[in-house]
Amino acid sequence: MKTSKFKTNAKCDGCVARIADKLNEIVPREQWNIDLSTTDRVLTVTADVPDEKIIAVVVAAGYKAEKLSRFSHLRETHHPLKV
């Protein structure tokens, strides 16, 4: 199984519940989580489901989802070297 992370615009437990209604149809609940304590409200999915399908399901629930690269955590801390 692969793990994918997505930036979402979920803001509260109600948002997570609406996403869950759709996402649980394709991924068991124990294989995904939305961390509302992060700025990007990160949805983490550990399953063999195409990223595009995860995004489509979140959108169908009325929310946004954007695939995060495995290096996305560097965007806030990476500073180019000055020469």
N, CA, C and O of each residue as an XYZ file, in Angstrom:
332
protein
N       0.834     -1.185      0.000
C       0.000      0.000      0.000
C       0.878      1.249      0.000
O       1.982      1.260      0.545
N       0.356      2.288     -0.623
C       1.082      3.551     -0.672
C       0.397      4.559      0.237
O      -0.791      4.448      0.540
N       1.172      5.536      0.660
C       0.630      6.622      1.467
C       0.715      7.899      0.656
O       1.773      8.254      0.135
N      -0.423      8.591      0.557
C      -0.491      9.863     -0.155
C      -1.035     10.922      0.782
O      -1.833     10.637      1.674
N      -0.584     12.160      0.562
C      -1.037     13.283      1.380
C      -1.624     14.360      0.480
O      -1.130     14.625     -0.616
N      -2.705     14.977      0.980
C      -3.422     15.982      0.213
C      -3.725     17.185      1.097
O      -4.119     17.032      2.253
N      -3.540     18.372      0.552
C      -3.959     19.597      1.218
C      -5.460     19.720      0.989
O      -5.926     19.564     -0.139
N      -6.227     19.998      2.049
C      -7.675     20.161      1.900
C      -8.112     21.503      2.482
O      -7.318     22.217      3.095
N      -9.364     21.825      2.284
C      -9.927     23.025      2.896
C     -10.947     22.662      3.974
O     -11.817     23.470      4.300
N     -10.845     21.452      4.529
C     -11.696     21.053      5.654
C     -11.342     21.927      6.850
O     -10.167     22.201      7.092
N     -12.354     22.368      7.599
C     -12.091     23.289      8.704
C     -12.529     22.744     10.068
O     -12.056     23.214     11.102
N     -13.429     21.757     10.073
C     -13.979     21.297     11.349
C     -14.361     19.815     11.265
O     -14.239     19.183     10.215
N     -14.821     19.284     12.385
C     -15.230     17.883     12.408
C     -16.423     17.622     11.488
O     -16.566     16.524     10.949
N     -17.278     18.628     11.309
C     -18.408     18.480     10.390
C     -17.926     18.300      8.955
O     -18.483     17.501      8.202
N     -16.889     19.048      8.582
C     -16.293     18.906      7.251
C     -15.723     17.505      7.082
O     -15.916     16.863      6.049
N     -15.020     17.038      8.110
C     -14.435     15.698      8.055
C     -15.543     14.652      7.910
O     -15.390     13.687      7.162
N     -16.638     14.836      8.610
C     -17.756     13.889      8.526
C     -18.346     13.846      7.114
O     -18.691     12.774      6.618
N     -18.462     15.004      6.471
C     -19.003     15.025      5.098
C     -18.036     14.359      4.124
O     -18.460     13.649      3.212
N     -16.745     14.587      4.313
C     -15.753     13.920      3.479
C     -15.791     12.420      3.747
O     -15.693     11.619      2.818
N     -15.934     12.040      5.013
C     -15.981     10.621      5.395
C     -17.129      9.885      4.711
O     -16.974      8.736      4.296
N     -18.285     10.551      4.592
C     -19.430      9.917      3.936
C     -19.069      9.401      2.547
O     -19.526      8.332      2.143
N     -18.263     10.144      1.829
C     -17.851      9.755      0.476
C     -16.603      8.870      0.484
O     -16.552      7.847     -0.200
N     -15.596      9.276      1.266
C     -14.310      8.585      1.252
C     -14.413      7.153      1.784
O     -13.724      6.254      1.302
N     -15.266      6.953      2.770
C     -15.433      5.612      3.336
C     -15.987      4.606      2.330
O     -15.899      3.398      2.550
N     -16.553      5.091      1.238
C     -17.061      4.196      0.192
C     -15.930      3.534     -0.592
O     -16.127      2.477     -1.191
N     -14.734      4.158     -0.590
C     -13.628      3.596     -1.376
C     -12.400      3.232     -0.541
O     -11.537      2.478     -0.992
N     -12.325      3.779      0.690
C     -11.177      3.518      1.559
C     -11.702      3.261      2.975
O     -12.474      4.069      3.492
N     -11.304      2.164      3.609
C     -11.727      1.927      4.994
C     -11.281      3.073      5.907
O     -10.196      3.626      5.724
N     -12.100      3.423      6.871
C     -11.845      4.576      7.757
C     -10.483      4.503      8.445
O      -9.844      5.532      8.663
N     -10.044      3.314      8.784
C      -8.761      3.182      9.480
C      -7.565      3.437      8.563
O      -6.425      3.439      9.029
N      -7.806      3.653      7.257
C      -6.721      3.895      6.306
C      -6.602      5.365      5.899
O      -5.842      5.689      4.987
N      -7.327      6.242      6.549
C      -7.197      7.662      6.230
C      -7.431      8.522      7.466
O      -8.060      8.097      8.435
N      -6.903      9.753      7.402
C      -7.051     10.699      8.499
C      -6.893     12.115      7.960
O      -6.124     12.350      7.027
N      -7.619     13.051      8.546
C      -7.432     14.468      8.234
C      -6.947     15.157      9.497
O      -7.614     15.122     10.531
N      -5.786     15.782      9.406
C      -5.202     16.494     10.532
C      -5.621     17.954     10.457
O      -5.045     18.732      9.697
N      -6.621     18.325     11.244
C      -7.134     19.696     11.234
C      -6.219     20.674     11.962
O      -6.429     21.885     11.894
N      -5.209     20.163     12.653
C      -4.314     21.055     13.404
C      -3.220     21.663     12.529
O      -2.489     22.544     12.981
N      -3.099     21.205     11.284
C      -2.084     21.744     10.384
C      -2.691     22.826      9.500
O      -3.898     22.833      9.260
N      -1.868     23.724      9.023
C      -2.323     24.802      8.138
C      -2.959     24.254      6.872
O      -3.945     24.801      6.379
N      -2.391     23.164      6.342
C      -2.880     22.578      5.090
C      -4.010     21.580      5.294
O      -4.491     20.997      4.323
N      -4.449     21.366      6.541
C      -5.538     20.407      6.831
C      -5.290     19.105      6.063
O      -6.092     18.706      5.219
N      -4.182     18.461      6.369
C      -3.664     17.354      5.564
C      -4.484     16.073      5.715
O      -4.689     15.556      6.813
N      -4.937     15.592      4.571
C      -5.578     14.282      4.461
C      -4.485     13.282      4.108
O      -3.808     13.433      3.091
N      -4.312     12.266      4.941
C      -3.347     11.207      4.684
C      -4.118      9.933      4.407
O      -4.956      9.518      5.208
N      -3.833      9.311      3.268
C      -4.510      8.077      2.865
C      -3.452      7.008      2.632
O      -2.494      7.217      1.888
N      -3.638      5.860      3.278
C      -2.753      4.723      3.064
C      -3.587      3.611      2.448
O      -4.245      2.845      3.151
N      -3.547      3.538      1.124
C      -4.358      2.570      0.393
C      -3.897      2.524     -1.059
O      -3.241      3.445     -1.545
N      -4.245      1.457     -1.730
C      -3.929      1.335     -3.155
C      -5.074      1.894     -3.988
O      -5.742      1.169     -4.725
N      -5.282      3.188     -3.854
C      -6.319      3.902     -4.594
C      -5.628      5.044     -5.326
O      -4.826      5.758     -4.725
N      -5.919      5.232     -6.607
C      -5.271      6.325     -7.353
C      -5.541      7.690     -6.703
O      -6.645      7.965     -6.232
N      -4.520      8.522     -6.691
C      -4.647      9.864     -6.110
C      -5.788     10.650     -6.740
O      -6.498     11.382     -6.050
N      -5.964     10.500     -8.041
C      -7.022     11.226     -8.750
C      -8.403     10.834     -8.216
O      -9.309     11.666     -8.160
N      -8.559      9.579     -7.829
C      -9.849      9.115     -7.305
C     -10.094      9.704     -5.919
O     -11.221     10.083     -5.597
N      -9.052      9.784     -5.099
C      -9.186     10.403     -3.777
C      -9.611     11.855     -3.940
O     -10.537     12.314     -3.271
N      -8.939     12.572     -4.823
C      -9.268     13.983     -5.065
C     -10.711     14.113     -5.542
O     -11.440     14.987     -5.071
N     -11.129     13.260     -6.466
C     -12.493     13.318     -7.000
C     -13.535     13.093     -5.902
O     -14.580     13.744     -5.894
N     -13.257     12.187     -4.993
C     -14.194     11.897     -3.906
C     -14.297     13.085     -2.949
O     -15.394     13.433     -2.512
N     -13.170     13.705     -2.623
C     -13.192     14.874     -1.740
C     -13.954     16.018     -2.412
O     -14.740     16.709     -1.764
N     -13.724     16.213     -3.694
C     -14.447     17.248     -4.449
C     -15.944     16.945     -4.486
O     -16.766     17.852     -4.356
N     -16.297     15.674     -4.664
C     -17.712     15.278     -4.677
C     -18.381     15.561     -3.331
O     -19.592     15.772     -3.266
N     -17.588     15.566     -2.258
C     -18.118     15.888     -0.931
C     -18.254     17.397     -0.735
O     -18.811     17.852      0.264
N     -17.736     18.178     -1.705
C     -17.866     19.632     -1.641
C     -16.634     20.360     -1.130
O     -16.713     21.519     -0.723
N     -15.499     19.679     -1.151
C     -14.258     20.268     -0.639
C     -13.156     20.206     -1.683
O     -13.304     19.575     -2.730
N     -12.055     20.867     -1.383
C     -10.904     20.866     -2.286
C      -9.856     19.903     -1.752
O      -9.731     19.701     -0.544
N      -9.103     19.310     -2.679
C      -7.969     18.456     -2.308
C      -6.887     18.648     -3.356
O      -7.147     18.629     -4.559
N      -5.676     18.832     -2.874
C      -4.517     19.023     -3.751
C      -3.405     18.096     -3.273
O      -3.034     18.110     -2.099
N      -2.882     17.299     -4.184
C      -1.823     16.347     -3.849
C      -0.600     17.096     -3.356
O      -0.150     18.051     -3.990
N      -0.063     16.664     -2.228
C       1.176     17.218     -1.707
C       2.323     16.306     -2.104
O       2.210     15.083     -2.014
N       3.410     16.886     -2.535
C       4.572     16.070     -2.864
C       5.231     15.614     -1.579
O       4.967     16.159     -0.507
N       6.071     14.635     -1.686
C       6.737     14.148     -0.481
C       7.740     15.160      0.046
O       8.257     14.998      1.152
N       8.020     16.194     -0.722
C       8.940     17.238     -0.290
C       8.223     18.528      0.078
O       8.876     19.544      0.315
N       6.908     18.511      0.130
C       6.154     19.751      0.360
C       6.458     20.370      1.715
O       6.313     21.581      1.885
N       6.877     19.558      2.685
C       7.209     20.122      3.995
C       8.420     21.038      3.925
O       8.656     21.826      4.841
N       9.187     20.942      2.853
C      10.376     21.782      2.705
C      10.053     23.180      2.211
O      10.874     24.086      2.356
N       8.894     23.373      1.641
C       8.587     24.657      1.027
C       8.589     25.800      2.038
O       8.900     26.936      1.680
N       8.252     25.521      3.280
C       8.233     26.588      4.280
C       9.574     26.749      4.968
O       9.850     27.805      5.537
N      10.418     25.717      4.929
C      11.668     25.787      5.667
C      12.882     25.905      4.757
O      13.978     26.209      5.228
N      12.703     25.670      3.463
C      13.823     25.702      2.528
C      14.177     27.140      2.167
O      13.319     27.920      1.754
N      15.424     27.470      2.326
C      15.904     28.791      1.945
C      17.089     28.597      1.014
O      18.076     27.972      1.404
N      17.020     29.109     -0.191
C      18.135     28.948     -1.122
C      19.416     29.561     -0.576
O      19.386     30.568      0.131
N      20.501     28.963     -0.901
C      21.793     29.503     -0.495
C      22.111     30.740     -1.312
O      21.898     30.765     -2.524
N      22.614     31.746     -0.658
C      23.033     32.950     -1.371
C      24.499     32.827     -1.671
O      25.291     32.446     -0.809
N      24.865     33.149     -2.894
C      26.281     33.038     -3.320
C      26.874     34.406     -3.451
O      28.048     34.540     -3.796
